[in-house]
Amino acid sequence: MLKVLVVEDDFRVAEVHVAFTERVEGFSVVGTARTVAEGHRLITQTRPDLLLLDRYLPDASGLTLLREVSVDTIVLTAAGDAETVRAAYALGALNYLVKPFTAEQLADRLRGYARYRATLAAAGTLSQTDIDRAVRLLHEGDRAAAPKGHSPVTARLVADALQAATEPRSAAAVAAELGIARATAQRYLASLAESGRATMTLRYGTTGRPEHLYAWLAG
């Protein structure tokens, strides 16, 4: 059983986080703290495996606690600014979830964390493959579910074609290369752009009608 400490100043929100967490098999909430100081005390007392940590606390920023303790942490906060997100990850947060969120969104991240822990524990001496797999499992639940009719095989083919291209490609070009319908290629390319794995630009042809061009986003 993985022990969770909720650090949240609003007791009603804390109760929701506790309820969401205890619905997930393999997790148990061992306490709730409303301040950084109380968080320190309960960490010492309960030795949690995981913190669910708010950014805004009465006595200090929740990121202060993240900096001062060595406990796996998922940040749950209303702060969606880039500076706070970067700071949280730089200080060691394993995941970041912006309020409001659903029970299933939190559950997905908790299950990913459980798989991550189990993979690291089972591997003993870790190879790079073990580490890559653990990190992949940690963030498996972060992605939105694929839309109905979305084929993972076709998605992989389209992604591979775009990644191998030396210049931006249109849906028509990708469709011709893979032998699929243009509308199908367009749908999968748009999904890659929405997920941040590709960029989309417009090119205007001689007819004046714009054509979408997609390029793989390296890095």
C-alpha positions, 0 to 999 in steps of 0.5 A, a space after each residue: 500500500 502506498 501512503 499519501 499525504 495531502 497538503 492543501 489549505 482548503 479543508 473541503 478541497 483536501 477532503 475531495 483529494 482524500 476521497 479521490 485518492 482512496 478510490 484508487 486501489 493500492 493507495 491510502 491517505 495517512 494524513 492531511 496538512 494545511 501548512 508547510 510547517 504541518 506538512 513537515 511534521 506529518 512527513 516526519 510522523 507518517 513517512 509518506 511515499 507520495 505528497 499531493 501538494 498545493 502551491 498556495 499555502 498560508 505560511 509559505 509556498 508549497 514549493 518550499 516544502 518540495 525543496 526541503 523534503 525528499 518525498 515523491 510529489 505530485 503538485 495539485 494547484 490552480 497555478 497554471 503559469 509557466 514559471 510555477 510549472 518550471 519551478 515545480 519540475 526543477 525542484 523534483 515534482 514527478 507530475 503536475 495537475 491543474 485544478 479543477 480536475 476530475 477523479 479520473 485524471 488524478 487516478 490516472 496519475 496515481 496509477 502511473 506513479 504506482 507502475 513507476 514505483 513497481 518498475 523501479 523496485 523490480 529492476 534491481 540494478 537499473 539499465 537505461 531501458 528500465 529507467 526509460 520504461 519507468 518514466 514512460 509508465 509514470 506519464 502514461 495517464 497524462 495523455 487524453 484517451 484516443 478518440 473513437 476510431 483512432 488506430 495506434 498503428 496508423 498513428 505510429 505510421 503517420 508519426 514515423 513518416 513525419 519524423 523521417 521527412 526533411 521538410 514540412 509535409 501536407 496531409 495529401 503527401 503523407 496520405 500518398 506515401 502511406 496509401 491511406 485516405 487524405 482525410 485520415 492523414 489529416 486527422 492524425 496529423 492534426 492530432 500530432 499538432 494538438 499534442 505538441 509533437 508536431 507544428 502546423 503552418 499554412 501555405 497558400 497555393 495558386 488558387 488562394 486556398 490554404 494548405 496545412 503543412 506539418 513538421 515533426 517537433 524535435 526534442 
